Amino acid sequence: MSETFLPELPQELWRAGKLELAHGVLQFLQVMRVASAGLGQFLAEVESRGAKDLYGYGSTAAWFADMAGLSRGEAQSVVKRAIAVNPTRALDGTEVPAFAPTTGAAAAEGVIGDERIDQVLEILGRIPADTSAEDRECAEKILGDLARGAGPRQLVEAELNLLAWLDPDGNEPKEPEPKQPRREITLERRKDGFWKLNGLLDDELGARTAAALEAYAKPRPVDEFGQADPRMKCERLGDAWAELLDLAIACPDQPGTSGYRTLVHVTIGLEELKTGIGKACLDFVGEMTAREARMAACDCLMLPVVLNAAGEPLDVGRLRRFVTPGQRRALNIRDRGCAFPGCHRRPKNCHAHHIHHWADGGPTDLRNLVLLCGFHHSLIHHGDWQVRMAADGLPEFIPPQYLDPLRRSRRITLHRA
């Protein structure tokens, strides 16, 4: 091991000129590199003799980690580099040549540091396994000599040239193993009653989700009164998510619902359900208004649990109140989509609304049912519009008085053309 001396620091470094500063940096850099190479030689010797026999440790890295105050991973990196560029000895005392002797010699002279050593070792690790020992030694010598004056980019170019020489045909193509797609969804109920949805989707699923949402998030056409869709894009996307969820729940093969539009339990008193005034308990943890519960009960988006004044269950969503698949098909044929005047929504995007609410004694039959999209369903329940069945068996709508003082009935014409 060559003998080196620490350069002297000037007493007042701020007085040093630019050449003196540069010279000092180079001197200390060489000292650090030589010291690192010398440390590696000591560690290689400890490895040869056996850290367990010398110090009682199971490995040289474990002993060095305690000696230097390093983590096991940091110590392992230093020891691995030391063994790669320095010769060691086998149990019988015979010498085991270094994996990268030329690189080790350059390190001992202080002309390359740990970064270049690691880069050379990584390149050597990527050489094909069937390469002959002679070719591997030649490649290491080329890289070790080149590293003395080359930077990282030059070594990368040298790697490409070496691999082209050692393995001109490249690796045999293999079918890549399909990666497990990364998909994460978290759903958390906030204290204010809203739910916070976060997600992380892989590229393919993200593109599919965006396409599905965009298809249902288009602005509603300008209505007959000249009013454009007032919703912001984020609101339209939220409504689109609700529509996609409704479609999924309505699927006959949907686990747990079998195509019935049932999501959660809604517990509500009979009087609140009839009047639409008051509160309802949502899935035993949340809360919704009685008006929202009446709307949800139309197409059984939620399973109503109706209580009497004493708090005893009167009804737990009798199946005969559900719109049957046969009735739904008949509704689709009759209304051909949302029946509200001027609406373009197709049957699959609609709810079956009870004209005379079943809580008030209304039956679940075609004369008391009409297809409405989510927006117009809410408008009928919460607004001043009214819907009734005309004598010819088709639904018609009565506008609020502020829109038409005479409140003349209107029908949709889009689906009838």
C-alpha positions in Angstrom: 0.0 0.0 0.0 1.5 3.3 -1.0 2.3 5.9 1.7 0.4 9.2 1.5 0.4 12.3 3.5 -2.3 14.7 4.3 -1.9 18.1 2.5 -1.5 21.1 4.7 -4.4 23.5 5.0 -3.5 27.2 4.8 -4.3 29.0 8.0 -6.5 31.5 6.3 -8.3 29.6 3.5 -10.1 32.8 2.3 -6.8 34.2 1.2 -6.1 31.2 -1.2 -6.2 31.9 -4.9 -8.2 29.8 -7.4 -5.3 27.6 -8.4 -4.4 26.9 -4.8 -8.1 26.0 -4.0 -8.3 23.7 -7.0 -5.0 22.0 -6.1 -6.1 21.5 -2.5 -9.3 19.9 -3.6 -7.4 17.5 -5.9 -5.0 16.6 -3.1 -7.7 15.8 -0.6 -9.7 13.9 -3.2 -6.7 11.7 -3.9 -6.0 11.2 -0.2 -9.7 10.2 0.3 -9.5 7.7 -2.6 -6.2 6.2 -1.5 -7.5 5.9 2.1 -10.7 4.2 0.8 -8.6 1.8 -1.2 -6.4 1.1 1.8 -9.5 0.5 4.0 -10.7 -2.0 1.3 -7.4 -3.9 1.5 -7.8 -4.3 5.3 -11.4 -5.4 4.9 -10.4 -8.0 2.3 -7.8 -9.3 4.7 -10.4 -9.6 7.5 -12.7 -11.4 5.1 -9.8 -13.8 4.2 -9.1 -14.7 7.8 -12.7 -14.8 8.8 -14.5 -12.2 10.9 -15.9 -14.9 13.2 -12.5 -16.3 14.1 -11.0 -12.9 14.5 -13.7 -11.0 16.3 -16.6 -13.4 16.9 -18.9 -11.7 14.3 -20.8 -13.8 11.7 -19.7 -11.6 8.8 -17.2 -8.9 7.9 -20.0 -6.5 7.1 -21.6 -7.0 10.6 -18.3 -6.4 12.3 -17.5 -3.3 10.2 -21.0 -1.9 10.7 -20.3 -1.9 14.5 -16.8 -0.6 14.1 -17.7 2.3 11.8 -21.1 3.1 13.2 -22.8 2.3 9.9 -26.0 0.5 9.1 -25.7 -3.1 7.9 -26.6 -2.1 4.4 -24.0 0.6 4.2 -21.3 -1.6 5.6 -22.2 -4.4 3.2 -21.7 -2.1 0.3 -18.2 -1.1 1.4 -17.2 -4.7 2.1 -18.6 -6.0 -1.2 -16.6 -3.4 -3.1 -13.4 -4.2 -1.2 -13.7 -8.0 -1.9 -14.4 -7.3 -5.6 -11.2 -5.2 -6.3 -8.8 -6.9 -3.9 -7.4 -10.5 -3.8 -8.5 -12.7 -0.9 -7.5 -16.2 0.3 -9.4 -19.5 0.4 -9.6 -21.7 3.5 -6.5 -23.6 2.4 -4.5 -20.4 2.0 -4.5 -20.2 -1.8 -5.0 -16.8 -3.2 -8.4 -16.0 -4.8 -7.8 -13.3 -7.6 -9.8 -10.2 -7.4 -12.9 -9.9 -9.6 -11.7 -6.5 -10.9 -7.9 -6.3 -10.4 -7.2 -3.5 -12.9 -9.9 -1.4 -11.3 -8.5 -2.1 -7.8 -5.0 -1.0 -9.0 -6.4 2.3 -10.2 -8.3 2.7 -6.9 -5.1 2.1 -4.9 -3.4 4.9 -6.8 -6.2 7.3 -5.9 -7.2 8.1 -9.5 -10.8 6.7 -9.2 -13.2 6.7 -6.4 -16.0 4.6 -5.1 -18.5 5.9 -7.7 -16.5 4.8 -10.7 -15.6 1.5 -9.0 -19.3 0.7 -8.5 -20.1 1.6 -12.1 -17.4 -0.7 -13.4 -18.6 -3.5 -11.2 -22.2 -3.0 -12.4 -21.1 -3.2 -16.0 -19.1 -6.3 -15.4 -22.2 -7.8 -13.7 -24.2 -7.3 -16.9 -21.8 -9.2 -19.1 -23.4 -12.4 -20.3 -22.8 -15.4 -18.1 -21.6 -17.6 -21.0 -18.7 -15.2 -21.7 -15.3 -16.8 -21.5 -13.0 -16.0 -18.6 -10.4 -14.6 -21.0 -12.9 -12.2 -22.6 -14.2 -11.2 -19.2 -10.7 -10.3 -18.0 -10.1 -8.3 -21.1 -13.3 -6.4 -20.6 -12.4 -5.6 -17.0 -9.0 -4.4 -18.0 -10.5 -2.1 -20.7 -12.9 -0.6 -18.2 -10.4 -0.3 -15.4 -7.9 1.5 -17.6 -10.6 3.7 -19.1 -12.0 4.7 -15.7 -8.7 6.5 -14.9 -9.5 9.4 -17.1 -13.1 8.9 -18.2 -16.3 10.0 -16.7 -19.6 8.1 -16.2 -20.9 8.8 -19.8 -17.7 7.4 -21.4 -18.1 4.3 -19.3 -21.7 3.9 -20.4 -20.6 4.2 -24.1 -17.8 1.6 -23.4 -20.4 -0.7 -21.9 -22.5 -0.6 -25.1 -19.4 -1.3 -27.2 -18.3 -4.2 -25.0 -21.7 -5.8 -25.0 -21.9 -5.4 -28.8 -18.5 -7.2 -29.0 -19.2 -9.9 -26.4 -22.8 -10.6 -27.3 -23.7 -9.3 -30.8 -27.0 -11.1 -31.0 -28.2 -9.8 -27.6 -30.2 -11.8 -25.1 -32.7 -14.4 -26.3 -36.1 -12.7 -26.4 -38.4 -13.8 -23.7 -42.1 -13.2 -23.1 -42.1 -10.6 -20.2 -43.9 -11.7 -17.1 -47.1 -9.6 -16.8 -46.9 -7.2 -13.9 -49.7 -7.1 -11.4 -51.5 -3.9 -12.1 -51.4 -1.3 -9.3 -54.8 -0.2 -8.3 -55.7 1.4 -5.1 -59.0 2.8 -3.9 -59.7 4.4 -0.4 -63.2 5.5 0.7 -63.6 7.4 3.9 -66.7 8.9 5.5 -66.1 12.5 6.7 -67.7 14.0 9.7 -69.9 16.3 7.6 -71.6 13.2 6.0 -69.8 13.3 2.7 -67.6 10.5 1.5 -64.0 11.1 0.3 -62.9 8.9 -2.6 -59.2 8.6 -3.5 -57.6 6.3 -5.9 -54.5 5.3 -7.8 -55.0 3.5 -11.1 -52.5 2.0 -13.5 -52.4 3.5 -17.0 -54.8 1.1 -18.7 -57.5 1.2 -16.0 -57.1 5.0 -15.7 -57.7 5.4 -19.4 -60.8 3.2 -19.3 -62.1 5.0 -16.3 -61.6 8.4 -17.9 -63.3 7.2 -21.1 -66.3 5.8 -19.2 -66.7 9.0 -17.0 -66.3 11.3 -20.0 -69.1 9.5 -21.9 -71.6 10.2 -19.1 -70.2 13.6 -18.1 -71.1 15.5 -21.2 -73.1 18.7 -20.6 -76.8 18.4 -20.9 -78.2 19.9 -24.1 -79.7 23.4 -23.9 -83.3 22.8 -22.7 -86.5 24.3 -24.2 -86.1 27.4 -22.0 -82.6 28.1 -23.4 -80.8 27.2 -20.2 -77.4 25.5 -20.5 -76.1 22.9 -18.1 -75.0 24.9 -15.1 -72.8 22.1 -13.6 -69.0 22.4 -13.5 -66.9 19.6 -15.0 -66.1 18.1 -11.5 -69.8 18.0 -10.8 -70.6 16.4 -14.1 -67.9 13.8 -13.4 -69.5 13.1 -10.0 -72.9 12.6 -11.5 -71.3 10.4 -14.2 -69.8 8.2 -11.4 -73.3 7.9 -9.9 -74.8 6.8 -13.2 -72.1 4.2 -13.8 -72.6 2.9 -10.2 -76.4 2.6 -10.9 -75.7 0.7 -14.1 -73.4 -1.7 -12.3 -75.8 -2.3 -9.5 -78.7 -3.0 -11.9 -76.7 -5.8 -13.6 -78.5 -9.1 -13.0 -75.2 -10.8 -12.2 -74.2 -8.2 -9.6 -73.2 -10.0 -6.4 -75.5 -9.3 -3.5 -78.2 -7.4 -5.5 -79.1 -9.7 -8.4 -80.1 -6.7 -10.4 -82.3 -5.1 -7.8 -81.3 -1.5 -7.3 -80.6 -2.0 -3.6 -77.5 -0.4 -2.0 -77.9 0.4 1.7 -80.5 0.3 4.5 -82.5 3.5 5.2 -84.3 3.6 8.5 -87.1 6.1 8.7 -90.3 6.7 10.6 -93.6 6.2 8.7 -94.7 9.8 9.2 -91.4 11.2 8.0 -91.6 9.0 4.9 -95.1 10.1 4.1 -94.6 13.8 4.7 -91.0 14.1 3.4 -90.1 16.1 6.5 -87.5 15.0 8.9 -84.4 12.8 8.9 -83.6 9.2 8.0 -80.7 6.9 9.2 -78.4 5.8 6.4 -76.9 2.3 6.9 -77.2 2.8 10.6 -74.3 5.3 10.6 -75.1 8.2 8.3 -78.0 10.5 7.8 -80.2 11.8 5.0 -83.4 13.8 4.7 -86.8 12.2 4.5 -87.3 13.8 1.0 -84.1 12.0 -0.2 -85.4 8.8 1.3 -88.7 9.1 -0.6 -86.8 9.6 -3.8 -84.4 6.7 -3.1 -87.4 4.4 -2.4 -88.9 4.9 -5.8 -86.6 2.5 -7.6 -85.2 0.9 -4.4 -81.8 2.3 -4.7 -81.9 1.8 -1.0 -83.6 -0.8 1.1 -86.2 1.1 3.3 -86.8 0.0 6.9 -90.0 1.8 7.9 -90.7 2.2 11.6 -94.0 3.0 13.4 -94.3 5.6 16.2 -93.1 3.1 18.8 -89.9 2.4 16.7 -91.0 -1.1 15.6 -90.2 -2.1 12.0 -93.4 -2.0 9.9 -91.7 -3.0 6.6 -88.3 -4.0 5.4 -88.4 -3.3 1.7 -91.0 -5.8 0.5 -90.0 -7.3 -2.8 -93.3 -6.6 -4.4 -92.5 -2.9 -4.2 -89.5 -3.4 -6.5 -90.0 -2.8 -10.2 -89.7 -6.2 -11.6 -87.5 -7.0 -14.7 -90.6 -7.5 -16.8 -92.1 -4.1 -15.7 -88.7 -2.4 -16.4 -88.7 -3.8 -19.9 -92.2 -2.6 -20.5 -91.2 0.9 -19.1 -88.2 1.0 -21.5 -90.5 0.2 -24.4 -93.2 2.7 -23.5 -91.0 5.7 -22.4 -87.9 4.9 -24.5 -85.8 7.0 -22.1 -86.3 9.8 -19.6 -89.9 11.0 -20.1 -89.2 14.6 -19.1 -89.7 17.1 -21.9 -86.4 17.8 -23.7 -84.3 15.1 -22.1 -82.0 12.9 -24.2 -81.2 10.2 -21.6 -81.6 6.6 -22.6 -83.5 3.9 -20.6 -80.3 2.4 -19.0 -79.6 5.8 -17.4 -83.0 6.2 -15.8 -84.8 5.3 -12.6 -88.4 4.0 -12.3 -90.3 6.8 -10.4 -93.6 6.1 -8.6 -96.0 8.9 -9.7 -98.2 8.2 -6.6 -95.6 7.3 -4.0 -95.9 3.8 -2.6 -95.6 5.3 0.9 -98.9 7.0 0.2 -100.5 3.9 -1.1 -99.3 4.0 -4.7 -99.0 0.7 -6.5 -96.0 -0.6 -8.4 -97.6 -1.0 -11.8 -97.1 0.6 -15.2 -99.9 3.1 -14.7 -98.0 4.5 -11.7 -94.5 4.4 -13.1 -92.4 6.6 -15.3 -88.8 6.6 -16.4 -86.7 9.6 -15.2 -83.0 10.3 -15.3 -81.3 11.1 -12.1 -81.5 14.9 -12.6 -85.2 15.0 -13.5 -86.0 12.4 -10.8 -84.6 14.9 -8.3 -86.4 17.7 -9.9 -89.8 16.0 -9.6 -89.1 15.2 -5.9 -87.6 18.4 -4.8 -88.9 20.9 -7.3 -92.3 22.3 -8.3 -92.7 20.2 -11.4 -95.4 17.5 -11.3 -96.0 14.3 -13.3 -99.2 12.5 -14.0 -100.5 9.7 -16.3 -102.7 11.0 -19.1 -105.8 9.2 -20.3 -103.9 7.5 -23.2 -101.5 5.9 -20.7 -98.5 8.1 -21.3 -96.9 10.4 -18.7 -97.2 14.2 -19.0 -95.6 16.9 -16.9 -97.0 20.0 -15.3 -94.6 22.9 -15.1 -94.3 25.3 -12.2 -96.6 28.4 -12.3 -93.6 30.7 -12.6 -92.7 29.0 -15.9 -96.3 28.8 -17.2 -99.1 30.6 -15.4 -101.6 28.3 -17.1 -99.6 25.2 -16.1 -100.3 23.5 -19.4 -99.2 19.9 -19.6 -96.1 18.9 -21.6 -94.8 15.7 -23.1 -91.5 14.6 -24.5 -91.2 14.4 -28.3 -87.6 13.3 -28.7 -88.2 9.6 -28.2 -91.4 9.6 -30.1 -90.0 10.8 -33.5 
